[in-house]
Amino acid sequence: MSWKNIEEKPEEWDVVLQNNAPASGAFLQSFEWSVFQETYGRKVVRSVFINDENKTVAVIQAVKMMLPLCKSYLNVFRGPVGLVEPEDVHVWSETMAKPSIFIRWEFPDLIGSQKRHLGQKIKAVQPHDTHITDLNLSEEELLAGMHQKTRYNIRLAEKKEVQVLTENKISNDIWALFSETSNRGEFALHSRAYYETMLKTLVSGTCVAKMWVARVNGQARAAILTIDAYGTRTYLHGASSREDREYMAPFLLHWHAIKDAKNNGFKAYDWWGIAPVDATEDHPWNGITRFKTGFPGQRFSYVKAVEQTIRPVWCSIYKLAKKIKK
């Protein structure tokens, strides 16, 4: 098997992803996602793997993250995708990462499938565990599968006439929601420009970003950013206000996004991150996990992230500097 780097999107890229997409996070290996990363100012390495019959059987893309002193490392999230052997991945990594000091791998394989041993286990950037709702179910089945409180809160929000709509930009009141939620410690916040670039870039093709907003008397009280790709709508980021909490806006907001995805032919709604099975009582994600699992779905857990060291000396210097900074 051989591989080559590409700049333009080949037709086979989407075919490989459609046939081999992981249950969660396939959008991270979509060509459109790499264009968004480049638009935001990052460099991306894209490659295709070709078999002996000259057919593209796997794809991979890595985002280059810059460090001081002109050093860098590569992030490979949910890749490679397709039929590729670990040995071929290792050859690719040894060649492509020479300018970088390490590669952070978060493979698409589910627990129980083949693991690739390229480095030491590290904390993942993307969620290790997630909750996925099957949209092949009817609306009645989805409602019946909800926790009773979730179903009640959706009906309550409908009675209180919470307005749900999509918006194509991040207004000041929406950004205030994201900042408020991040300050509560519920998630790490990217820059406003990051989300704005996402919404401006991912507008068509196989990877599309949407902003959903729930308003109470015209005021934004909840917002979610979703990604549509390869039959799955992913709830990527969300925010809510402590004001007007009795309106239960987040519940109706997600229910609208779920119904819209189902009506448009999507097969799954990925909640993108829940606490692990063995989470302690003080785990920071326990609250959002209760909320997400109030909707019907199944848990998926991925293999641990690993770090492949390319330049040991510089890697040690980087880790020491990071430790001192903490």
Rosetta silent file (secondary structure, phi, psi, omega in degrees, C-alpha in Angstrom):
SEQUENCE: MSWKNIEEKPEEWDVVLQNNAPASGAFLQSFEWSVFQETYGRKVVRSVFINDENKTVAVIQAVKMMLPLCKSYLNVFRGPVGLVEPEDVHVWSETMAKPSIFIRWEFPDLIGSQKRHLGQKIKAVQPHDTHITDLNLSEEELLAGMHQKTRYNIRLAEKKEVQVLTENKISNDIWALFSETSNRGEFALHSRAYYETMLKTLVSGTCVAKMWVARVNGQARAAILTIDAYGTRTYLHGASSREDREYMAPFLLHWHAIKDAKNNGFKAYDWWGIAPVDATEDHPWNGITRFKTGFPGQRFSYVKAVEQTIRPVWCSIYKLAKKIKK
SCORE:     score description
SCORE:     0.000 S_00000001
   1 L     0.000  141.780  178.173    0.000    0.000    0.000 S_00000001
   2 E  -122.193  172.134  177.038    1.166    3.519   -0.788 S_00000001
   3 E  -144.808  159.559  177.312    0.023    6.986    0.182 S_00000001
   4 E  -148.474  151.096  176.920    0.217   10.517   -1.189 S_00000001
   5 E   -82.738  150.280 -179.558   -0.509   14.023    0.044 S_00000001
   6 L  -134.748  158.118  175.300   -3.296   16.031   -1.562 S_00000001
   7 L  -114.952  -42.705  179.466   -4.447   19.632   -1.684 S_00000001
   8 L   -93.475  155.058 -177.728   -7.735   19.389   -3.582 S_00000001
   9 L   -75.786  118.268  175.412  -10.623   17.189   -2.512 S_00000001
  10 L   -80.997  153.074 -179.388  -10.698   13.876   -4.403 S_00000001
  11 H   -60.252  -32.822 -176.067  -14.060   12.265   -5.144 S_00000001
  12 H   -70.802  -17.043 -176.641  -13.031    9.163   -3.205 S_00000001
  13 H   -57.746  -51.983 -179.275  -12.631   11.094    0.063 S_00000001
  14 H   -69.160  -32.779  179.180  -16.346   11.204    0.842 S_00000001
  15 H   -62.007  -44.972  179.220  -16.863    7.661   -0.455 S_00000001
  16 H   -61.952  -44.245 -178.634  -14.325    6.320    2.052 S_00000001
  17 H   -68.661  -40.760  179.405  -15.891    8.277    4.913 S_00000001
  18 H   -63.343  -34.292 -177.526  -19.446    7.341    4.007 S_00000001
  19 H   -86.901  -19.610 -173.117  -18.500    3.646    3.935 S_00000001
  20 H  -131.441   10.980 -174.350  -16.228    3.636    6.989 S_00000001
  21 L   -59.368  134.343  174.257  -17.271    6.583    9.153 S_00000001
  22 L   -66.308  161.749 -178.312  -16.980    5.990   12.904 S_00000001
  23 L   -61.029  -31.103 -176.202  -20.146    6.277   14.972 S_00000001
  24 L  -134.782  135.115  171.449  -18.933    9.562   16.450 S_00000001
  25 L    86.132   16.159  179.937  -16.701   12.342   15.150 S_00000001
  26 H   -61.269  -29.121 -179.026  -16.514   11.522   11.431 S_00000001
  27 H   -59.068  -26.547 -178.864  -16.771   15.252   10.668 S_00000001
  28 H   -67.271  -17.474  175.982  -13.257   15.716   12.075 S_00000001
  29 H  -108.645    7.981  176.045  -11.901   13.842    9.055 S_00000001
  30 L   -72.918  148.569 -179.936  -14.162   15.539    6.499 S_00000001
  31 H   -62.926  -37.000 -179.653  -12.398   17.603    3.861 S_00000001
  32 H   -63.150  -34.384  178.480  -14.602   20.582    4.712 S_00000001
  33 H   -64.671  -37.756  179.153  -13.421   20.487    8.321 S_00000001
  34 H   -68.032  -34.744  176.568   -9.813   20.804    7.157 S_00000001
  35 H   -65.005  -41.146  175.862  -10.784   23.801    5.003 S_00000001
  36 H   -59.786  -45.613  179.137  -12.345   25.398    8.082 S_00000001
  37 H   -60.466  -40.412  178.008   -9.130   24.786   10.049 S_00000001
  38 H   -67.502  -40.216  178.591   -7.085   26.389    7.258 S_00000001
  39 H   -62.451  -34.456  178.454   -9.451   29.345    7.073 S_00000001
  40 H   -73.797  -14.768  175.441   -8.979   29.810   10.789 S_00000001
  41 L   115.116    8.132  179.889   -5.214   29.977   10.186 S_00000001
  42 L  -100.505  155.512  175.539   -3.940   26.452   10.864 S_00000001
  43 E   -92.195  144.410 -178.463   -2.009   24.181    8.532 S_00000001
  44 E  -129.209  136.195  174.214   -3.466   20.794    7.625 S_00000001
  45 E  -102.542  124.296  178.991   -1.795   17.671    6.250 S_00000001
  46 E  -121.604  135.563  179.600   -4.103   15.546    4.064 S_00000001
  47 E  -142.175  153.364  172.546   -3.240   12.137    2.659 S_00000001
  48 E  -121.455  144.176  176.103   -4.934    9.227    0.905 S_00000001
  49 E  -100.664  132.956 -174.058   -3.896    5.580    1.122 S_00000001
  50 E  -121.393  130.508 -179.185   -3.942    3.643   -2.166 S_00000001
  51 L   -84.656 -175.088 -176.043   -3.989   -0.153   -2.495 S_00000001
  52 L   -67.326  -19.550  177.329   -2.316   -2.336   -5.120 S_00000001
  53 L   -91.140   13.388  178.720   -5.312   -1.915   -7.455 S_00000001
  54 L    62.679   34.253  178.662   -4.731    1.865   -7.378 S_00000001
  55 L  -111.128  134.795  177.595   -7.913    2.399   -5.379 S_00000001
  56 E   -71.795  119.895 -175.249   -8.201    4.874   -2.509 S_00000001
  57 E  -117.069  -10.949  179.999   -9.074    2.795    0.552 S_00000001
  58 E  -157.045  154.549  178.323   -8.339    5.157    3.455 S_00000001
  59 E  -134.043  156.883  177.938   -7.925    8.857    4.206 S_00000001
  60 E  -153.992  141.490  171.440   -6.252   10.826    6.947 S_00000001
  61 E  -139.553  144.116 -177.452   -5.826   14.474    7.858 S_00000001
  62 E  -129.851  137.466  178.099   -3.843   16.052   10.646 S_00000001
  63 E   -96.173  127.114 -179.899   -3.989   19.599   11.999 S_00000001
  64 E   -85.759  124.077  178.912   -0.624   21.179   12.738 S_00000001
  65 E  -106.765  122.562 -175.344   -0.508   23.009   16.066 S_00000001
  66 E   -82.330  146.049  178.485    2.289   25.548   16.360 S_00000001
  67 E  -125.344  166.993  176.147    4.547   25.869   19.395 S_00000001
  68 H   -58.512  162.736  178.723    7.222   28.419   20.373 S_00000001
  69 H    61.688   30.039  177.206   10.627   28.295   18.655 S_00000001
  70 H    62.076   23.949  176.581    8.983   27.282   15.364 S_00000001
  71 E   -94.060  167.820 -177.723    8.157   23.822   16.693 S_00000001
  72 E  -159.001  167.449  170.112    4.860   22.027   16.180 S_00000001
  73 E  -140.019  165.401 -177.403    2.875   18.859   16.770 S_00000001
  74 E  -111.091  137.106  172.194    0.115   17.112   14.825 S_00000001
  75 E  -105.344  121.127  173.380   -3.445   16.357   15.944 S_00000001
  76 E  -115.464  103.491 -176.226   -5.102   13.388   14.239 S_00000001
  77 E  -102.799  121.897  178.399   -8.696   13.229   15.459 S_00000001
  78 L    57.859   34.773  177.549  -10.826   10.149   14.566 S_00000001
  79 L  -137.005  165.875   -1.671   -8.418    9.151   11.836 S_00000001
  80 L   -73.341  162.290  177.345   -7.322    7.432    9.745 S_00000001
  81 E  -116.129  129.111  178.817  -10.633    6.307    8.267 S_00000001
  82 E   125.566 -166.887 -175.957  -10.793    3.294    5.984 S_00000001
  83 L   -95.305   91.830 -177.918   -9.006    0.006    5.356 S_00000001
  84 L  -139.591  141.423 -178.786   -5.408    0.616    6.356 S_00000001
  85 L   -84.841  150.909  178.062   -2.924   -1.494    8.306 S_00000001
  86 H   -54.957  -35.868 -179.116   -1.126   -0.188   11.438 S_00000001
  87 H   -63.191  -38.371  179.476    2.218   -0.627    9.679 S_00000001
  88 H   -70.210  -35.565  175.856    1.146    1.727    6.887 S_00000001
  89 H   -64.087  -40.164 -179.373   -0.048    4.282    9.444 S_00000001
  90 H   -64.470  -41.659  178.214    3.325    4.032   11.179 S_00000001
  91 H   -62.740  -43.880  178.040    5.196    4.654    7.905 S_00000001
  92 H   -58.888  -46.512 -176.143    2.989    7.659    7.208 S_00000001
  93 H   -65.900  -40.351 -179.688    3.576    9.090   10.684 S_00000001
  94 H   -63.900  -32.046 -178.563    7.338    8.597   10.563 S_00000001
  95 H   -82.971  -48.784 -171.894    7.482   10.477    7.263 S_00000001
  96 H   -75.475  -25.614 -172.229    4.939   13.245    7.784 S_00000001
  97 L   -94.393    5.729 -176.288    5.818   14.171   11.352 S_00000001
  98 L   -54.061  -39.635  177.947    9.534   14.797   10.914 S_00000001
  99 L   -73.308  -14.999 -176.057    9.140   18.574   11.352 S_00000001
 100 L   -98.287  163.885 -178.146    6.935   17.988   14.429 S_00000001
 101 L   -95.107  -22.824  173.943    7.927   16.831   17.898 S_00000001
 102 E  -162.330  166.246  174.833    4.990   14.443   18.451 S_00000001
 103 E  -120.185  132.051  174.268    1.648   13.271   17.064 S_00000001
 104 E   -97.949  116.431 -178.369   -1.510   13.142   19.149 S_00000001
 105 E  -105.474  130.291  168.758   -3.670   10.229   17.940 S_00000001
 106 E  -129.329   95.357 -169.870   -7.358    9.786   18.739 S_00000001
 107 L   -71.507  156.735  178.309   -8.353    6.768   16.679 S_00000001
 108 L   -82.072   -8.164 -175.472  -11.841    6.082   15.287 S_00000001
 109 L   -66.753  136.976  172.359  -11.840    2.474   16.513 S_00000001
 110 E   -80.205  156.856  176.823  -14.398    1.491   19.105 S_00000001
 111 L   -55.944  133.615 -178.675  -13.314   -0.539   22.123 S_00000001
 112 L   104.519  -20.890  176.118  -12.987   -4.187   21.079 S_00000001
 113 L   -90.816 -179.141 -174.154  -11.709   -3.460   17.589 S_00000001
 114 L   -62.894  131.761  177.241   -8.084   -3.455   16.558 S_00000001
 115 L  -100.413  145.591  177.901   -5.886   -1.114   18.593 S_00000001
 116 L  -110.804  125.304 -175.565   -2.829    0.569   17.154 S_00000001
 117 L  -100.813   92.616 -178.541    0.101    0.923   19.511 S_00000001
 118 L  -112.311   -8.193 -177.480    1.994    4.014   18.413 S_00000001
 119 L  -177.201 -168.676 -178.919    2.731    5.686   21.713 S_00000001
 120 E   -85.295  148.172 -179.133    1.875    6.251   25.350 S_00000001
 121 E   -69.253  139.988 -178.966   -1.702    6.839   26.488 S_00000001
 122 E  -137.756  170.943  176.079   -2.668   10.460   27.149 S_00000001
 123 L   -72.575  132.095 -177.283   -5.776   12.461   27.999 S_00000001
 124 L   -76.587  151.457  173.040   -7.974   12.907   24.939 S_00000001
 125 L   -85.031  -45.383  176.686   -9.008   16.274   23.526 S_00000001
 126 L   -82.838  158.507 -177.680  -12.191   14.902   21.956 S_00000001
 127 L   -60.449  135.086  176.857  -14.724   13.078   24.131 S_00000001
 128 L   -81.106  -33.965  178.900  -13.793    9.500   25.017 S_00000001
 129 E  -121.022  141.809  177.892  -17.410    8.584   25.834 S_00000001
 130 E  -144.268  169.131 -178.223  -20.525    9.797   24.090 S_00000001
 131 E  -122.358  126.347 -175.186  -24.272    9.214   23.945 S_00000001
 132 E  -124.049  127.198  179.103  -25.910    8.660   20.544 S_00000001
 133 E   -93.738  129.668  179.643  -29.624    8.804   19.797 S_00000001
 134 E   -80.438  114.794 -178.112  -30.953    6.541   17.035 S_00000001
 135 L   -88.054    3.523  172.303  -33.032    8.661   14.649 S_00000001
 136 L   -73.564  -16.801  176.581  -34.447    5.606   12.895 S_00000001
 137 L   -71.079  152.243  175.773  -36.947    5.557   15.759 S_00000001
 138 L   -73.461  165.204  177.622  -40.260    7.328   15.279 S_00000001
 139 H   -60.187  -38.030  178.976  -40.994   10.550   17.160 S_00000001
 140 H   -63.635  -40.558  179.121  -43.361    8.596   19.371 S_00000001
 141 H   -68.935  -37.182  177.632  -40.643    6.051   20.163 S_00000001
 142 H   -64.079  -44.541  178.647  -38.127    8.812   20.879 S_00000001
 143 H   -63.990  -42.238 -179.725  -40.529   10.487   23.291 S_00000001
 144 H   -65.609  -29.407 -178.701  -41.357    7.177   24.951 S_00000001
 145 L   -83.305   -5.668  179.498  -37.657    6.432   25.394 S_00000001
 146 L   -75.879  158.044  168.305  -36.960    9.702   27.215 S_00000001
 147 L   -64.282  144.139 -177.061  -36.677   10.072   30.933 S_00000001
 148 H   -54.728  -39.620 -178.943  -40.053   11.179   32.265 S_00000001
 149 H   -67.192  -37.064  178.724  -38.618   14.510   33.483 S_00000001
 150 H   -63.130  -47.844  179.347  -37.108   15.235   30.068 S_00000001
 151 H   -60.609  -41.725  179.001  -40.412   14.645   28.329 S_00000001
 152 H   -62.698  -43.249 -177.348  -42.199   16.819   30.894 S_00000001
 153 H   -67.499  -33.867  176.062  -39.721   19.677   30.456 S_00000001
 154 H   -63.466  -46.645 -179.965  -40.125   19.621   26.668 S_00000001
 155 H   -64.056  -37.416  178.923  -43.886   19.932   27.032 S_00000001
 156 H   -63.808  -45.038  179.011  -43.463   22.697   29.608 S_00000001
 157 H   -62.902  -36.728  177.619  -41.210   24.711   27.270 S_00000001
 158 H   -65.443  -41.850  179.208  -43.757   24.292   24.483 S_00000001
 159 H   -64.285  -35.843 -179.164  -46.539   25.568   26.744 S_00000001
 160 L   -82.103    2.177  174.628  -44.428   28.561   27.724 S_00000001
 161 L    59.940   44.482  170.615  -43.939   29.260   24.002 S_00000001
 162 L   -64.990  130.982 -177.850  -40.144   29.153   23.977 S_00000001
 163 E   -93.892  128.901  178.310  -39.083   30.137   20.458 S_00000001
 164 E  -118.103  130.509  179.703  -36.502   27.957   18.694 S_00000001
 165 E  -151.573  166.591  174.982  -34.797   29.040   15.483 S_00000001
 166 E  -101.878  145.010  178.485  -31.514   28.769   13.592 S_00000001
 167 E  -131.893  147.877 -173.588  -29.212   31.753   13.179 S_00000001
 168 L   -99.905   11.756  177.550  -26.220   32.127   10.886 S_00000001
 169 L  -151.665  166.310  179.854  -24.045   34.257   13.130 S_00000001
 170 L   -99.768  101.437  178.411  -23.024   34.676   16.747 S_00000001
 171 L   -75.202  170.378 -177.543  -24.747   37.756   18.082 S_00000001
 172 H   -62.516  -36.904 -178.758  -23.578   39.464   21.257 S_00000001
 173 H   -72.309  -31.238  175.437  -26.299   37.882   23.389 S_00000001
 174 H   -68.925  -43.320  179.607  -25.422   34.401   22.099 S_00000001
 175 H   -63.866  -34.128  176.795  -21.746   34.965   22.807 S_00000001
 176 H   -62.612  -36.973  176.620  -22.658   36.129   26.315 S_00000001
 177 H   -61.640  -46.706 -179.179  -24.373   32.758   26.821 S_00000001
 178 H   -63.355  -41.651  179.946  -21.254   30.863   25.765 S_00000001
 179 H   -64.907  -42.363  179.618  -19.033   32.989   28.003 S_00000001
 180 H   -61.676  -45.131 -178.816  -21.381   32.521   30.975 S_00000001
 181 H   -66.602  -40.505  178.003  -21.470   28.744   30.528 S_00000001
 182 H   -64.472  -39.931  179.333  -17.712   28.511   30.131 S_00000001
 183 H   -64.480  -25.876  175.842  -17.183   30.589   33.265 S_00000001
 184 L   -75.695   -5.099  177.107  -19.283   28.083   35.172 S_00000001
 185 L    85.648   17.225 -175.417  -16.628   25.557   34.229 S_00000001
 186 L   -83.824  -24.085  174.219  -18.826   23.424   31.992 S_00000001
 187 L  -164.776  159.150  176.849  -16.517   23.528   28.949 S_00000001
 188 L   -82.083  135.715 -173.474  -13.410   25.223   27.582 S_00000001
 189 L   -99.326  130.183  169.264  -14.268   28.059   25.243 S_00000001
 190 L   -75.577  174.538  176.390  -12.647   28.673   21.863 S_00000001
 191 L   -70.931  158.046  177.453  -12.323   32.246   20.643 S_00000001
 192 H   -60.367  -37.740 -179.986  -15.375   33.940   19.187 S_00000001
 193 H   -61.942  -32.944  179.462  -13.548   34.088   15.863 S_00000001
 194 H   -61.591  -49.539 -179.041  -13.200   30.295   15.902 S_00000001
 195 H   -69.564  -37.478  178.967  -16.963   29.745   16.065 S_00000001
 196 H   -65.333  -40.226  177.106  -17.693   32.555   13.626 S_00000001
 197 H   -64.334  -39.031  178.035  -15.227   31.098   11.118 S_00000001
 198 H   -58.985  -48.199 -177.785  -16.862   27.693   11.556 S_00000001
 199 H   -68.146  -32.359  179.734  -20.326   29.070   10.746 S_00000001
 200 H   -77.900  -29.952 -174.941  -19.044   31.056    7.755 S_00000001
 201 H   -89.921  -44.575 -174.430  -16.994   28.181    6.326 S_00000001
 202 L   -91.213   75.440 -175.453  -19.114   25.090    6.933 S_00000001
 203 L  -115.196  -11.390 -179.429  -22.206   26.103    4.986 S_00000001
 204 L  -157.758  173.510 -179.982  -22.484   23.372    2.329 S_00000001
 205 L    90.125 -152.681 -175.293  -21.118   20.008    1.276 S_00000001
 206 L   -88.806   -0.315  179.766  -20.731   16.996    3.539 S_00000001
 207 E  -140.027  111.448 -173.723  -19.987   18.999    6.696 S_00000001
 208 E  -128.584  131.891  178.299  -22.339   21.808    7.718 S_00000001
 209 E  -100.111  141.989  177.892  -22.404   23.870   10.918 S_00000001
 210 E  -138.082  144.559  174.931  -25.615   25.347   12.357 S_00000001
 211 E  -108.707  123.643  178.849  -26.401   27.583   15.310 S_00000001
 212 E  -110.523  136.205 -175.985  -29.665   26.869   17.121 S_00000001
 213 E  -131.428  135.095  172.501  -31.080   29.389   19.582 S_00000001
 214 E  -106.973  125.273 -177.685  -33.922   29.220   22.111 S_00000001
 215 E  -118.870  140.707  176.164  -35.357   32.610   23.018 S_00000001
 216 E  -116.302  115.615 -176.492  -37.672   33.630   25.829 S_00000001
 217 L    52.621   39.373  177.253  -39.469   36.914   25.167 S_00000001
 218 L    85.020   -8.917 -177.872  -36.841   37.623   22.517 S_00000001
 219 E   -96.816  132.647  178.881  -33.887   36.995   24.829 S_00000001
 220 E   -66.946  122.138 -179.269  -31.413   34.202   24.060 S_00000001
 221 E  -119.097  -13.997  174.659  -31.586   31.666   26.889 S_00000001
 222 E  -158.715  148.594  179.129  -29.936   28.641   25.274 S_00000001
 223 E  -150.422  144.440  175.799  -27.865   27.992   22.155 S_00000001
 224 E  -135.839  146.376  175.514  -26.231   24.980   20.543 S_00000001
 225 E  -110.405  120.888 -178.567  -23.786   24.595   17.671 S_00000001
 226 E  -114.988  156.963  176.422  -24.295   21.432   15.638 S_00000001
 227 E  -123.872  125.358  176.588  -22.322   19.745   12.865 S_00000001
 228 E  -101.458  122.534  179.184  -24.047   17.721   10.140 S_00000001
 229 E  -161.868  131.486  171.794  -21.877   15.098    8.441 S_00000001
 230 L    52.237   45.807  173.735  -22.270   11.585    7.039 S_00000001
 231 L    82.797    4.034 -179.424  -25.743   10.931    8.402 S_00000001
 232 E  -126.109  134.798  169.726  -25.058   12.212   11.920 S_00000001
 233 E  -100.960  123.572 -177.120  -25.899   15.516   13.570 S_00000001
 234 E  -107.734  127.565  174.410  -23.393   16.234   16.327 S_00000001
 235 E   -82.355   96.291 -170.917  -24.132   18.559   19.236 S_00000001
 236 E   -82.719  -46.994 -179.187  -20.684   20.117   19.328 S_00000001
 237 E  -141.858  149.964  178.363  -21.050   23.050   21.734 S_00000001
 238 E  -149.317  160.118 -179.815  -23.848   24.427   23.855 S_00000001
 239 E  -152.665  153.214  178.535  -24.620   27.196   26.303 S_00000001
 240 E  -150.715  158.837 -179.344  -27.467   28.259   28.541 S_00000001
 241 L  -101.680  151.729  173.258  -28.405   31.066   30.894 S_00000001
 242 L   -79.082  -13.318  177.057  -29.342   30.834   34.548 S_00000001
 243 L   -78.776  144.312  178.564  -32.055   33.394   33.830 S_00000001
 244 L    56.149   35.301 -178.981  -35.529   32.062   33.006 S_00000001
 245 H   -64.336  -24.061 -179.051  -34.438   28.514   33.817 S_00000001
 246 H   -67.873  -11.366  178.150  -38.043   27.644   34.609 S_00000001
 247 H   -81.738  -11.975  176.414  -38.770   27.869   30.864 S_00000001
 248 L    55.664   40.413 -175.710  -36.658   24.715   30.246 S_00000001
 249 H   -58.518  -42.193 -177.927  -35.336   26.157   26.989 S_00000001
 250 H   -59.120  -33.916 -178.618  -32.425   23.676   26.481 S_00000001
 251 H   -65.184  -48.027  179.812  -34.809   20.689   26.430 S_00000001
 252 H   -68.486  -34.530  179.926  -36.995   22.107   23.665 S_00000001
 253 H   -59.025  -49.732  179.414  -33.945   23.362   21.794 S_00000001
 254 H   -67.828  -36.885  179.396  -32.469   19.879   21.468 S_00000001
 255 H   -62.499  -37.349  175.640  -35.832   18.333   20.691 S_00000001
 256 H   -65.590  -44.149 -179.551  -36.196   20.713   17.741 S_00000001
 257 H   -64.487  -37.310  178.581  -32.672   19.894   16.524 S_00000001
 258 H   -67.264  -48.551 -179.286  -33.384   16.171   16.838 S_00000001
 259 H   -62.843  -40.387  178.822  -36.699   16.335   14.986 S_00000001
 260 H   -63.155  -42.542  178.764  -35.175   18.479   12.241 S_00000001
 261 H   -62.358  -44.940  179.774  -32.304   15.999   11.810 S_00000001
 262 H   -61.232  -45.340 -178.243  -34.733   13.084   11.643 S_00000001
 263 H   -66.591  -21.115  179.192  -36.960   14.862    9.118 S_00000001
 264 L  -100.471   15.518  171.276  -33.923   15.546    6.933 S_00000001
 265 L    88.248    7.960  178.116  -32.848   11.918    6.801 S_00000001
 266 L   -74.040  149.294 -175.399  -30.136   11.829    9.452 S_00000001
 267 L   -99.420  -16.842 -174.848  -29.651    8.504   11.210 S_00000001
 268 E  -152.109  151.788  173.634  -28.127    9.617   14.506 S_00000001
 269 E  -121.195  111.291 -176.299  -27.845   12.518   16.955 S_00000001
 270 E   -94.102  121.502 -177.331  -24.472   12.492   18.699 S_00000001
 271 L   -82.641   -6.480  166.723  -24.457   14.237   22.087 S_00000001
 272 L    57.322   59.535  170.737  -20.653   14.566   21.934 S_00000001
 273 L   116.659  113.250  172.573  -19.359   13.802   25.375 S_00000001
 274 L  -136.061  165.751  179.167  -20.588   12.290   28.624 S_00000001
 275 L   -64.735  148.871  179.087  -18.870   11.283   31.853 S_00000001
 276 L   -65.672  164.948 -177.922  -17.168    7.859   31.799 S_00000001
 277 L   -58.151  -38.621 -176.271  -18.856    4.803   33.275 S_00000001
 278 L   -94.272   25.121 -178.260  -16.608    4.899   36.355 S_00000001
 279 L   -62.635  140.927  176.910  -17.044    8.653   36.976 S_00000001
 280 L   -78.104  169.491 -177.518  -16.914    9.747   40.592 S_00000001
 281 L   -64.076  -23.355 -178.680  -19.732   11.717   42.227 S_00000001
 282 L  -100.154   14.721  179.544  -17.816   14.970   41.794 S_00000001
 283 L   -61.318  133.407 -175.553  -17.050   14.501   38.090 S_00000001
 284 L   -64.079  -18.088 -178.345  -17.586   17.871   36.325 S_00000001
 285 L   -97.791    6.459 -177.847  -19.633   16.255   33.555 S_00000001
 286 H   -61.175  -39.973 -179.100  -22.182   14.515   35.784 S_00000001
 287 H   -64.641  -49.749 -179.121  -24.737   17.286   35.320 S_00000001
 288 H   -69.109  -27.438  177.509  -24.559   17.432   31.533 S_00000001
 289 H   -67.379  -41.910  177.105  -24.519   13.626   31.426 S_00000001
 290 H   -61.187  -40.763  179.223  -27.820   13.466   33.297 S_00000001
 291 H   -63.715  -49.895 -175.211  -29.267   15.984   30.862 S_00000001
 292 H   -66.926  -42.054 -177.690  -28.038   14.188   27.735 S_00000001
 293 L   -78.756   -1.415  170.111  -28.948   10.684   28.844 S_00000001
 294 L   -69.136  -21.112  173.539  -32.438   11.898   29.644 S_00000001
 295 L   -91.455  150.570 -177.949  -32.903   11.514   25.892 S_00000001
 296 L   -65.241  149.877  179.037  -32.878    7.957   24.483 S_00000001
 297 L   167.542 -176.735 -177.684  -29.593    6.621   23.209 S_00000001
 298 E  -130.383  142.169  177.569  -26.617    4.323   23.517 S_00000001
 299 E   -79.168  137.691  171.246  -23.191    4.864   25.053 S_00000001
 300 E  -124.734  135.948  179.350  -20.114    4.627   22.819 S_00000001
 301 E  -126.656  133.430 -176.438  -16.584    4.532   24.223 S_00000001
 302 E  -101.311  161.445  176.655  -13.424    4.950   22.186 S_00000001
 303 L   -63.760  156.639 -177.750   -9.911    3.616   22.631 S_00000001
 304 L   -63.994  148.324  173.631   -7.568    5.817   24.628 S_00000001
 305 E   -70.615  148.538  178.700   -5.708    8.642   22.944 S_00000001
 306 E  -131.450  156.345  178.403   -1.990    8.088   22.443 S_00000001
 307 E  -118.911  121.435  179.358    0.998   10.301   21.869 S_00000001
 308 E   -98.904  114.241 -178.967    3.669    9.203   19.411 S_00000001
 309 E   -76.569  129.675  178.647    7.011   10.820   20.159 S_00000001
 310 L  -107.008  -43.362  179.735    8.913   11.917   17.055 S_00000001
 311 L  -125.363   93.647 -171.130   11.675   14.103   18.524 S_00000001
 312 H   -54.870  -44.120 -176.731   12.307   12.908   22.099 S_00000001
 313 H   -62.941  -50.733 -178.904   14.499   15.787   23.273 S_00000001
 314 H   -66.199  -32.802  177.836   12.138   18.509   22.104 S_00000001
 315 H   -64.340  -40.612  178.284    9.170   16.543   23.394 S_00000001
 316 H   -65.564  -40.109  178.386   10.756   16.437   26.879 S_00000001
 317 H   -63.642  -42.511  179.536   11.442   20.175   26.744 S_00000001
 318 H   -61.742  -45.549 -178.179    7.825   20.856   25.751 S_00000001
 319 H   -67.251  -36.708  177.372    6.415   18.760   28.593 S_00000001
 320 H   -65.332  -43.624  178.751    8.746   20.381   31.111 S_00000001
 321 H   -63.465  -38.246  178.977    7.738   23.865   29.957 S_00000001
 322 H   -66.196  -39.494  179.348    4.066   22.899   30.136 S_00000001
 323 H   -66.603  -41.672  178.511    4.528   21.568   33.672 S_00000001
 324 H   -63.866  -39.628 -179.047    6.295   24.735   34.809 S_00000001
 325 H   -62.972  -37.443  178.287    3.538   26.872   33.278 S_00000001
 326 L   -66.544    0.000    0.000    0.914   24.978   35.299 S_00000001
